[in-house]
Amino acid sequence: MEFSIDHKTAALAEKASRFLHEEVIPAEAEHAAEIRAAISQDGGNPWARTNTVKRLSARARELGLWNLFLPGEDGAGLTQVQYATLAEISGWSPNLMPVAMNCAAPDSGNMEMLRDFAGPDEKSRWLEPLLSGDIRSAFCMTEPEVASSDARNIQASITRDGDEYVVNGRKWFSSGAMNPEAEIFIVMGKSDPDAEPHRQQSMILVPRDAPGVRVLRPLSVFGYLDHDHGGHAEVEFENVRVPAANMLKGEGEGFAIAQARLGPGRIHHCMRLLGMAERALDLAGRRAWDRVAFGKPLAKHGTVREFIANARITVESLRLLTLKTAWLMDTVGNREAHTEIQAIKIAVPREVQSIIDEAIQLFGGAGLTQDTPLAELFAAARGLRLADGPDAAHLASLGRSELRKYEPGRAQQ
């Protein structure tokens, strides 16, 4: 395994780091003020792109920091290992930098699905404006009435009727759906209830303005709106008709598409989480020298030193496991990296949440307020222990596959 940073990545990382510290972080307060103003205004929409995001997006394109997540000619042509460094940098400002670089969920995963599974007309209509940042999108998979950690439970229906499909069902935590610029929803539903369990589901493209699509309400995460990912919404689909060509790949391919989407999505979340941990440690380190308690700086208290030391060990360990996973995805593919993808999806959000929690403790009451980004970072890390599959589901699957190696009667490797 080779994790050294090549010249291309180093040049992009230098640009990204300078962009982060000189332009993005200084703009966070302005961006937050624009969101508050939208909330307080009648008819304001706090999920619409702020002027700050638009300005930083233009700047990111100018710097060549655009669609970095996407390999191939549509993106920057980076491997997962190369992108890891840049995604971690963006994680220092997870609510502003990824969206400024057109690398934020759910658009990033949706663009990958459209590129890989949509027809040429659908790519022209939806993928191209997403790549250009002219529109945004939503991903509608989770449902309020079933345990959606098992995607086989999905109950929304997708029924063929001549040259159209009819979509019915209710979704929630539909990422991106609150943004008024989210013009296309990718919806997972059941197209054949009698098929083999992993072949019952399909994914289909549903325009936001199709008759029967209703965005019912926003869902906050620990009170936060998740503005820059387009929010989370409860959405109803009632007899929504879309052309048959809007089906991604084909009937019964929904479960496989979901797995193809969620692998890169999971590792990209973990990459950004490492940046969130580094931001928390940066804040904690500065606080430790600035604040005096019991006659000496916090940095000279043993408990604080232990926290910083343990946090550094944890971050370095998590980074190595994430890079190993990225290397495997690059060299042998997502399927062969499945164990490592599950491992980082369990470990990284959980441990980063703990690091941020300790940083909040170091700040005392200030860590709970809007005066630092720590509270929102904590909420984001906690949410990512559920997004793209909860800890319990990944732990059960990983434990099952590990124990299978030792099952009586199986040949030992």
N, C-alpha and C positions, 0 to 999 in steps of 0.2 A: 504494500500500500504506500502510495506516494501522496503526501498532503502539502508539499511545498507550494507556495503561491507562484504561479507563472507570471510572465511579464504582462500579459493581457489583463489578468485578474488584478495584479498589483496596480496597474494604471487606473483601472476602473475603481478599485478600492480607495485609492488616493483621492480621486474625484468625489466618490460617494462620501468619504469621511469629511472632506472639506465642505461639501454641500450640507451634510448633516449639522456640523458644528457652527458653520458660518451663516447658514440660511434657514434650515429647517427648525432646529431647536429654538433659535431666537423668534421664530414666527408662531410657536405653539400658543403663546398667550393671545396673540391677535386672532388666531384661528378659533380658540375657545370663546373669545368675546363675540365673534361673529355667530357662533352657534347659539350662545345665550341670547343674543339679540333676536335671532330667528324664533326662538322659543317664546320670547316675550311679545312678539308682534302678532296681531291678528292676521291669520293667513300665512304666517311665516312657516317655512319648512326647514327644520333643523337637520334634515338628512340630505338636503341639496348641497352640491359642491360649493364651498365657500370661495370668496375671492382669493383667499390665501392659498387654497388648494389649486385653483386655476393658475395663479401666478407661479407657484412652485412646480406645477406640472410642465408649464412652458419652459421653465428653467431646466428641469430634468431632461426634457427632450433635447434642449440645446447642448447639454453636457454629454449626451449619449447614454444617459441613465434611464432607459425606457425599455419596457418589456424584457427585462433582464432574465426573468424566470423562464422564458420560453426558448427552448433549444431550436436550432434550425434557422432558416432564413427569415422567418417572421419575428424572431427575437434577436438576442445578442449572440446566439450560437454557443452558449456556455454549457459546460457539463454541470451535473449536480454538485460536484466538489468545488468547481469554480464559483457557482452561484452561492454556495454556503457562506463564503466570506462576505459577499455583498448583502445577502439577506440578513446576516447577523448585524451588520451596520445599520440597516433599515429598522431593525428591532429596537434600537435606542429610542426611536420615536414612532412606535407602532401605529399610532392613530393618524400620522401625517405623512411620514416618508414613503411607506409602501404605496399609498394611493397616489402620491405625487409622482411616483415612478411607474404608475400603471401596473403595479405588481401586487395589488391587494386582492384578498379573497372577497367575494366569491368569483370576481371577474377572471382571476388568473386560472383557476380550475375550469371555469366555463369556457375560456378561450382554448384551453387544451382539449376539452371535449369536442368543441366545434371543429377545431383543426383536424382531429383524428376521426370523427364519426359523422359529421354533417355532410350533406350533399353540396355540390358546387354553388347552387343558387342560394342555399341557406348560409354558406360561408360568405358569399358576397354581401348578403343582406345584413348579417349579424356579426360575423367574425371581423370583417374589415373595419367597421366603425368602432368595435371594441378595441382592436389593436391600435387604432388612432386616438382612442380616448374620447371619441365623440358621444358615445352612449355608455351606459352601464347595464348590469344584468343581475339576475337573481337565481338562486338555486333552491328548489322546493322539493325536499325529500322527507323531512321529519314530519310526523303527524301527532296531534294531541291525544288521540284516542288509543294508540297502540304503542308498545315498547319498540321504538324505531331503531334501537341499537341492533335489533335483528331485522335487517331490511326485508326479510321474507314476510314480515307482518304488514307491510304497506298495504293499505286498503283503498286508496284512491284508484278509480277505474279509468282505463283508457280503452275505449271500445271502437272497433272499426265500423264505419257506416259509409259504404261506397268509397268515394275518393277522399273521405275525411275520417278523422278520429274525433270522438267525443270524450271530453275529460270531465270527470266529476270527482269531488273530494275536498277535503279540508287539510291544509298544511299549516304548520307553525314553525317558528325559528327559521323562517325562509330568509336566508341571508341575502341582503341587498334589496329586498322588495320595498322598503320604505323610501328609497331614493327615487325621486320623480324621473330621473334619467335612466332608470332600469327599464329598458324597453322590451327586453326579452327574458322570459322565465323558462328555466329548464326544469321540467316536472317529472318526477318518478311516480309511476303508478302501475297497477296490475292490469295486464292486457290479456292474460289467459290463466284464470284461477285453477284450471284443471291440469296445467302443465307440471313438469317436474319443478320442485320448490324454487330452484335457482333460475328457472326459465319463465317464471310467471310475470316478471316485471319488465317494464320498458321505460325508456326516457324519451320525452317529446318536447319540442319547442313550442311555447305558448306566448304569443305577443301580449304584452301588458294590456293593450287596448282591445283585445278580443272580447266580444260580448260574453258576459257570464263570469269574468274575472273580477273579484272584489278583494281589495286589500282591507281587511277588517280592523286591524289595530296593530300598533307597535308593541314589541316586547322588550323591556329593558333588561339589562344584565347588571345585577347589583345596583340598579338605579341609573346606570349609564346607558346612553342611547346607541352606542357603537356607530357613531356618525359615519366614519370613514369607510366602513365596510357596507354602508347603505342600510344599516339597521337590521333588525330582525322583525318579521311580521307574521301575523296569522292571516292566511289567504284562503279564500273560498273559490272553488271552481265549480260552476253549475252549468252543465250542458254546454261546455265550451267547445266549439268546433274549430279544428285547425286542419290544414291540408295534410294528406297522408305523407307527403314528402317531408313533413316536419319531424317524423320519427327518426331518432338517432340510431344509425347502424341497422336496426331491424327489430321486429318484435321479439321479445324474450331476451334481449341483450342488456336490459337495464342493470341487473346485478353485476354483470361483468364490467360494464361501463363505470358503475359506481366504484368498483375496486380499482379500476385504472385511474380514476380521478383522485381517489382518496390517498393513494400511495404518495404521489408527489405533494399533495396538499399537506399530509401529515408531517413530512420532513421539512417542508417550507415553514410550517408553524414552529417546529422545533428550532430551526435556524434562527428565526426572529426572536424566539424566547431566550436564546443565549444572549442576544443583544439587550433584551429587557433586563436580564440578570446583570449584565455588565453596567447598564445604566444605574440600576439599584446599588451596585457596589461602588460605583463612582460617587453617587450621592452620599452613601454611607461613609465612605472614606473621608470625604471633605467634612462631613458633619462631625466625624470622630475627632478631628483636630480643632474644629471651630467651637465646640460646646464643652464647657467645663462643668464637672459634677464632683462633689466631695473633694474639692481642692486640686483637681488635675483634669487634663483633657480626657475625654472619653477614650481616645486612642491609647491611653496608658492604663486603662482598666483591663484586667485579664479576660473578662467575659467578652468584651468587644473584640479583643485580639483573636480569641477563639472563634468567634463568629466569622470574622474576616478570613481567617486561615481556612476554616472548614468550607466557607463559600467558594474560595479560590480553588480548593481541591475539587469540589463538586462541579464547578463550571468547566474546569479543564477536562475532567473525566467525561462529562456530558458532551463536550465538544468533540472529543476523540471518538466516542460512540456514534455521534451524528455524522462525522466525516467518514467513518468506516461504512456507515449505512449508505451515504451518498456515493462512495467509491463502488460499493457493490451494485447499486442501481445503475451506475455508469458502465460497469464491466460485465455483469451477468444478468442484469434486468431486475425489474421490480418484484417479480415472483420469487426469484432466488433470494431477494433481500427481505422477504416478508417477516422473518423472525426479528431482524434488526429494526425494521420499521415499527413493529409492535413494541419492541423494547424501548425505543426512544420516545414513542408516543406515550408510554406509561411514565418513564423516568423523567423526561425533561420538564413537562408542565408541573408535575408534582414537586420536583426539587427546586425549580425556579420559583414556584409559589412560596415555598418555605424560605428561600433567600430573601424575597421581597418582603415577606412577613417580618423577618428579623430586621430588615432595614427600616421598616415602619416602626418597629419597637425602638430602634435607635433614635428615631426622630421624635418619639413620644407623640403627643397629641397632634403636632404638626403633620405627622405622617398620615393622619386620617383625613386631612383637609385637601382642598384644591391648591394649596400653596406648593405642593410638590406633585410630581406625577405618580408617586408610589401607590396611592389608593387605586388609581385607575389601572396601573400595571398589575396590581394584585388581582383585581376583578378580571382582567383579561387572562391572566395565567390560570385562574380558577375555572373560567369558562372553557378554556382549552383542554381541561381534563374531561370535558363532556363532548366538545366538538369533534367531529370525525370519529366518533366511537368513544364511549366512556371507559374509564380505567378498568372497571370490573369486567367488561367484555373482552378487552385486550388481555388482561391478566388470565382470564379463564382460557382463552384461545392459546396464549403462549404457554401456559402451564400444561395444557393438554398435549400440545405438540412436543414439549420437552419430555414429559412422562412417557409418551409413546415410545421413546427410544429404549426405555427400560421395561416395556411390557413383556411379561413372560411369554416365551415362544417366538419373540421377534429376534432376528439375528442381531447380535451386538456388533457395532462398528468398531 
